[in-house]
Amino acid sequence: MQGPGSLCRKVELAKQGTLPVAEGGKQGDDQMAEPERPQLSPYQVELEAGKRYAWCRCGRSKKQPFCDGSHEGTGIEPLMFTAEGSHMLL
Ligand code: FES
């Protein structure tokens, strides 16, 4: 059974978008590391319409703000998305 601290931690991680979901849809926060904050200001990125991107949620990538695979073993996965248009964004 989970204590109230565990539930509060899951709610906080869900707000941050870092609550991992393991295969089968079970949440695996027992193995999850804390996300890092490599930069507090926005990143300027150029997105290409239709291209698939992996946005780093662990903060360990050397190619911020995109994933370079450094999240391996943290329990944190990148946020995958496809750019709807070609844009230069901050
Ligand atoms: S999610 Fe950060 S390196 Fe992959």
Backbone and ligand atoms as CSV (ligand in chain L), in Angstrom:
chain,resi,resn,atom,element,x,y,z
A,1,MET,N,N,0.843,-1.188,0.000
A,1,MET,CA,C,0.000,0.000,0.000
A,1,MET,C,C,0.884,1.245,0.000
A,2,GLN,N,N,0.432,2.258,-0.714
A,2,GLN,CA,C,1.203,3.476,-0.822
A,2,GLN,C,C,0.862,4.431,0.310
A,3,GLY,N,N,1.878,5.123,0.811
A,3,GLY,CA,C,1.643,6.145,1.814
A,3,GLY,C,C,1.279,7.455,1.133
A,4,PRO,N,N,0.821,8.447,1.893
A,4,PRO,CA,C,0.427,9.720,1.298
A,4,PRO,C,C,1.593,10.436,0.630
A,5,GLY,N,N,2.799,10.230,1.119
A,5,GLY,CA,C,3.966,10.862,0.504
A,5,GLY,C,C,4.195,10.357,-0.903
A,6,SER,N,N,3.986,9.071,-1.116
A,6,SER,CA,C,4.160,8.476,-2.440
A,6,SER,C,C,3.153,9.043,-3.423
A,7,LEU,N,N,1.910,9.185,-2.992
A,7,LEU,CA,C,0.868,9.732,-3.857
A,7,LEU,C,C,1.163,11.189,-4.191
A,8,CYS,N,N,1.593,11.975,-3.196
A,8,CYS,CA,C,1.924,13.383,-3.438
A,8,CYS,C,C,3.066,13.481,-4.449
A,9,ARG,N,N,4.050,12.593,-4.338
A,9,ARG,CA,C,5.187,12.596,-5.269
A,9,ARG,C,C,4.700,12.291,-6.688
A,10,LYS,N,N,3.801,11.330,-6.840
A,10,LYS,CA,C,3.286,11.003,-8.169
A,10,LYS,C,C,2.504,12.174,-8.753
A,11,VAL,N,N,1.711,12.853,-7.938
A,11,VAL,CA,C,0.954,14.000,-8.420
A,11,VAL,C,C,1.915,15.088,-8.875
A,12,GLU,N,N,2.974,15.342,-8.107
A,12,GLU,CA,C,3.948,16.375,-8.480
A,12,GLU,C,C,4.657,16.003,-9.780
A,13,LEU,N,N,5.049,14.751,-9.932
A,13,LEU,CA,C,5.719,14.303,-11.159
A,13,LEU,C,C,4.776,14.383,-12.350
A,14,ALA,N,N,3.510,14.064,-12.145
A,14,ALA,CA,C,2.540,14.156,-13.230
A,14,ALA,C,C,2.399,15.601,-13.681
A,15,LYS,N,N,2.407,16.555,-12.744
A,15,LYS,CA,C,2.329,17.978,-13.092
A,15,LYS,C,C,3.521,18.398,-13.930
A,16,GLN,N,N,4.700,17.824,-13.627
A,16,GLN,CA,C,5.920,18.158,-14.358
A,16,GLN,C,C,6.006,17.423,-15.687
A,17,GLY,N,N,5.159,16.437,-15.867
A,17,GLY,CA,C,5.208,15.652,-17.097
A,17,GLY,C,C,6.293,14.614,-17.089
A,18,THR,N,N,6.778,14.233,-15.910
A,18,THR,CA,C,7.879,13.287,-15.832
A,18,THR,C,C,7.486,11.968,-15.198
A,19,LEU,N,N,6.208,11.737,-14.988
A,19,LEU,CA,C,5.793,10.472,-14.401
A,19,LEU,C,C,5.923,9.382,-15.450
A,20,PRO,N,N,6.825,8.440,-15.240
A,20,PRO,CA,C,7.041,7.411,-16.259
A,20,PRO,C,C,5.944,6.362,-16.247
A,21,VAL,N,N,5.673,5.846,-17.380
A,21,VAL,CA,C,4.723,4.745,-17.497
A,21,VAL,C,C,5.469,3.584,-18.129
A,22,ALA,N,N,5.608,2.510,-17.384
A,22,ALA,CA,C,6.336,1.347,-17.862
A,22,ALA,C,C,5.470,0.557,-18.825
A,23,GLU,N,N,6.063,-0.407,-19.491
A,23,GLU,CA,C,5.305,-1.261,-20.398
A,23,GLU,C,C,4.134,-1.864,-19.647
A,24,GLY,N,N,3.015,-1.953,-20.293
A,24,GLY,CA,C,1.817,-2.483,-19.663
A,24,GLY,C,C,1.047,-1.406,-18.928
A,25,GLY,N,N,1.533,-0.149,-18.980
A,25,GLY,CA,C,0.800,0.954,-18.389
A,25,GLY,C,C,0.988,1.122,-16.892
A,26,LYS,N,N,1.892,0.355,-16.285
A,26,LYS,CA,C,2.113,0.500,-14.847
A,26,LYS,C,C,3.151,1.583,-14.608
A,27,GLN,N,N,2.900,2.383,-13.591
A,27,GLN,CA,C,3.820,3.453,-13.286
A,27,GLN,C,C,5.014,2.895,-12.523
A,28,GLY,N,N,6.229,3.309,-12.941
A,28,GLY,CA,C,7.443,2.743,-12.360
A,28,GLY,C,C,8.293,3.768,-11.663
A,29,ASP,N,N,7.711,4.562,-10.782
A,29,ASP,CA,C,8.499,5.626,-10.171
A,29,ASP,C,C,9.525,5.107,-9.171
A,30,ASP,N,N,9.501,3.806,-8.858
A,30,ASP,CA,C,10.506,3.273,-7.941
A,30,ASP,C,C,11.904,3.357,-8.538
A,31,GLN,N,N,12.002,3.295,-9.890
A,31,GLN,CA,C,13.314,3.316,-10.520
A,31,GLN,C,C,13.645,4.684,-11.115
A,32,MET,N,N,12.807,5.671,-10.943
A,32,MET,CA,C,13.002,6.937,-11.628
A,32,MET,C,C,13.968,7.866,-10.911
A,33,ALA,N,N,14.858,8.490,-11.695
A,33,ALA,CA,C,15.789,9.475,-11.164
A,33,ALA,C,C,15.148,10.856,-11.228
A,34,GLU,N,N,15.713,11.800,-10.520
A,34,GLU,CA,C,15.231,13.177,-10.562
A,34,GLU,C,C,15.644,13.822,-11.881
A,35,PRO,N,N,14.751,14.578,-12.527
A,35,PRO,CA,C,15.143,15.302,-13.739
A,35,PRO,C,C,16.152,16.395,-13.382
A,36,GLU,N,N,17.051,16.705,-14.318
A,36,GLU,CA,C,18.005,17.790,-14.125
A,36,GLU,C,C,17.523,19.021,-14.869
A,37,ARG,N,N,18.065,20.181,-14.520
A,37,ARG,CA,C,17.702,21.443,-15.175
A,37,ARG,C,C,18.954,22.029,-15.811
A,38,PRO,N,N,19.247,21.649,-17.048
A,38,PRO,CA,C,20.478,22.118,-17.681
A,38,PRO,C,C,20.451,23.599,-18.030
A,39,GLN,N,N,19.256,24.167,-18.201
A,39,GLN,CA,C,19.131,25.578,-18.573
A,39,GLN,C,C,17.761,26.050,-18.124
A,40,LEU,N,N,17.692,27.219,-17.539
A,40,LEU,CA,C,16.403,27.719,-17.071
A,40,LEU,C,C,15.744,28.661,-18.071
A,41,SER,N,N,16.476,29.115,-19.073
A,41,SER,CA,C,15.890,29.983,-20.094
A,41,SER,C,C,15.446,29.149,-21.295
A,42,PRO,N,N,14.567,29.710,-22.146
A,42,PRO,CA,C,14.051,28.945,-23.287
A,42,PRO,C,C,15.148,28.604,-24.301
A,43,TYR,N,N,14.926,27.538,-25.039
A,43,TYR,CA,C,15.810,27.151,-26.135
A,43,TYR,C,C,15.199,27.640,-27.437
A,44,GLN,N,N,16.030,28.103,-28.359
A,44,GLN,CA,C,15.549,28.434,-29.700
A,44,GLN,C,C,15.777,27.209,-30.574
A,45,VAL,N,N,14.712,26.716,-31.173
A,45,VAL,CA,C,14.817,25.521,-32.007
A,45,VAL,C,C,14.089,25.743,-33.323
A,46,GLU,N,N,14.540,25.058,-34.355
A,46,GLU,CA,C,13.883,25.093,-35.648
A,46,GLU,C,C,13.277,23.723,-35.886
A,47,LEU,N,N,11.960,23.706,-36.071
A,47,LEU,CA,C,11.254,22.442,-36.299
A,47,LEU,C,C,10.844,22.349,-37.759
A,48,GLU,N,N,10.905,21.128,-38.271
A,48,GLU,CA,C,10.553,20.872,-39.664
A,48,GLU,C,C,9.220,20.127,-39.707
A,49,ALA,N,N,8.299,20.634,-40.492
A,49,ALA,CA,C,6.957,20.033,-40.583
A,49,ALA,C,C,7.042,18.544,-40.893
A,50,GLY,N,N,6.294,17.754,-40.117
A,50,GLY,CA,C,6.211,16.312,-40.353
A,50,GLY,C,C,7.348,15.502,-39.754
A,51,LYS,N,N,8.381,16.170,-39.262
A,51,LYS,CA,C,9.515,15.452,-38.680
A,51,LYS,C,C,9.207,15.089,-37.226
A,52,ARG,N,N,9.639,13.908,-36.829
A,52,ARG,CA,C,9.390,13.418,-35.464
A,52,ARG,C,C,10.578,13.807,-34.581
A,53,TYR,N,N,10.253,14.309,-33.379
A,53,TYR,CA,C,11.272,14.778,-32.432
A,53,TYR,C,C,11.091,14.098,-31.084
A,54,ALA,N,N,12.174,14.021,-30.337
A,54,ALA,CA,C,12.149,13.491,-28.974
A,54,ALA,C,C,12.642,14.602,-28.049
A,55,TRP,N,N,11.734,15.177,-27.289
A,55,TRP,CA,C,12.060,16.269,-26.386
A,55,TRP,C,C,12.556,15.689,-25.067
A,56,CYS,N,N,13.717,16.130,-24.615
A,56,CYS,CA,C,14.344,15.596,-23.395
A,56,CYS,C,C,13.571,16.037,-22.159
A,57,ARG,N,N,13.155,15.053,-21.364
A,57,ARG,CA,C,12.485,15.343,-20.095
A,57,ARG,C,C,13.355,15.016,-18.906
A,58,CYS,N,N,14.540,14.423,-19.154
A,58,CYS,CA,C,15.405,14.064,-18.025
A,58,CYS,C,C,16.427,15.164,-17.728
A,59,GLY,N,N,16.706,16.027,-18.702
A,59,GLY,CA,C,17.673,17.105,-18.515
A,59,GLY,C,C,19.117,16.683,-18.688
A,60,ARG,N,N,19.388,15.447,-19.062
A,60,ARG,CA,C,20.768,14.955,-19.163
A,60,ARG,C,C,21.341,15.014,-20.572
A,61,SER,N,N,20.515,15.279,-21.553
A,61,SER,CA,C,20.974,15.290,-22.947
A,61,SER,C,C,22.008,16.391,-23.176
A,62,LYS,N,N,22.999,16.091,-24.000
A,62,LYS,CA,C,23.990,17.105,-24.410
A,62,LYS,C,C,23.507,17.834,-25.656
A,63,LYS,N,N,22.332,17.430,-26.188
A,63,LYS,CA,C,21.752,18.059,-27.374
A,63,LYS,C,C,20.447,18.756,-26.999
A,64,GLN,N,N,20.396,19.395,-25.844
A,64,GLN,CA,C,19.169,20.055,-25.376
A,64,GLN,C,C,18.587,20.984,-26.439
A,65,PRO,N,N,17.288,21.045,-26.570
A,65,PRO,CA,C,16.293,20.434,-25.694
A,65,PRO,C,C,15.867,19.039,-26.153
A,66,PHE,N,N,16.618,18.446,-27.072
A,66,PHE,CA,C,16.222,17.147,-27.601
A,66,PHE,C,C,17.008,16.012,-26.959
A,67,CYS,N,N,16.417,14.853,-27.000
A,67,CYS,CA,C,16.977,13.648,-26.379
A,67,CYS,C,C,18.183,13.138,-27.169
A,68,ASP,N,N,19.224,12.720,-26.449
A,68,ASP,CA,C,20.373,12.062,-27.088
A,68,ASP,C,C,20.570,10.650,-26.529
A,69,GLY,N,N,19.610,10.155,-25.757
A,69,GLY,CA,C,19.695,8.810,-25.193
A,69,GLY,C,C,20.306,8.768,-23.803
A,70,SER,N,N,20.739,9.915,-23.281
A,70,SER,CA,C,21.374,9.942,-21.959
A,70,SER,C,C,20.413,9.609,-20.825
A,71,HIS,N,N,19.128,9.537,-21.110
A,71,HIS,CA,C,18.132,9.212,-20.068
A,71,HIS,C,C,18.178,7.739,-19.680
A,72,GLU,N,N,18.904,6.928,-20.449
A,72,GLU,CA,C,18.907,5.487,-20.208
A,72,GLU,C,C,19.261,5.174,-18.753
A,73,GLY,N,N,18.435,4.373,-18.128
A,73,GLY,CA,C,18.653,3.975,-16.743
A,73,GLY,C,C,18.029,4.913,-15.725
A,74,THR,N,N,17.450,6.044,-16.174
A,74,THR,CA,C,16.851,6.995,-15.233
A,74,THR,C,C,15.391,6.687,-14.956
A,75,GLY,N,N,14.751,5.927,-15.844
A,75,GLY,CA,C,13.315,5.696,-15.713
A,75,GLY,C,C,12.505,6.806,-16.344
A,76,ILE,N,N,13.170,7.791,-16.936
A,76,ILE,CA,C,12.503,8.915,-17.598
A,76,ILE,C,C,12.636,8.714,-19.105
A,77,GLU,N,N,11.566,8.948,-19.808
A,77,GLU,CA,C,11.554,8.790,-21.264
A,77,GLU,C,C,11.335,10.146,-21.926
A,78,PRO,N,N,11.824,10.321,-23.155
A,78,PRO,CA,C,11.590,11.594,-23.854
A,78,PRO,C,C,10.132,11.742,-24.262
A,79,LEU,N,N,9.721,12.963,-24.508
A,79,LEU,CA,C,8.389,13.243,-25.027
A,79,LEU,C,C,8.496,13.250,-26.549
A,80,MET,N,N,7.842,12.301,-27.187
A,80,MET,CA,C,7.889,12.190,-28.641
A,80,MET,C,C,6.776,13.044,-29.248
A,81,PHE,N,N,7.108,13.785,-30.301
A,81,PHE,CA,C,6.079,14.553,-31.001
A,81,PHE,C,C,6.488,14.752,-32.450
A,82,THR,N,N,5.497,15.029,-33.277
A,82,THR,CA,C,5.720,15.327,-34.688
A,82,THR,C,C,5.374,16.788,-34.918
A,83,ALA,N,N,6.284,17.535,-35.513
A,83,ALA,CA,C,6.048,18.957,-35.773
A,83,ALA,C,C,4.928,19.107,-36.797
A,84,GLU,N,N,3.951,19.939,-36.473
A,84,GLU,CA,C,2.822,20.150,-37.380
A,84,GLU,C,C,3.168,21.147,-38.486
A,85,GLY,N,N,4.170,21.974,-38.243
A,85,GLY,CA,C,4.581,22.957,-39.248
A,85,GLY,C,C,6.063,23.234,-39.090
A,86,SER,N,N,6.645,23.933,-40.056
A,86,SER,CA,C,8.049,24.333,-39.958
A,86,SER,C,C,8.093,25.676,-39.256
A,87,HIS,N,N,8.792,25.716,-38.118
A,87,HIS,CA,C,8.815,26.905,-37.295
A,87,HIS,C,C,10.164,27.077,-36.627
A,88,MET,N,N,10.504,28.318,-36.366
A,88,MET,CA,C,11.602,28.663,-35.467
A,88,MET,C,C,10.911,29.046,-34.171
A,89,LEU,N,N,11.198,28.327,-33.100
A,89,LEU,CA,C,10.493,28.542,-31.838
A,89,LEU,C,C,11.460,28.811,-30.708
A,90,LEU,N,N,10.982,29.533,-29.714
A,90,LEU,CA,C,11.709,29.720,-28.462
A,90,LEU,C,C,11.063,28.910,-27.406
L,1,FES,S1,S,14.981,12.181,-22.215
L,1,FES,FE1,FE,16.770,13.243,-21.660
L,1,FES,S2,S,18.306,12.312,-22.854
L,1,FES,FE2,FE,16.512,11.271,-23.424
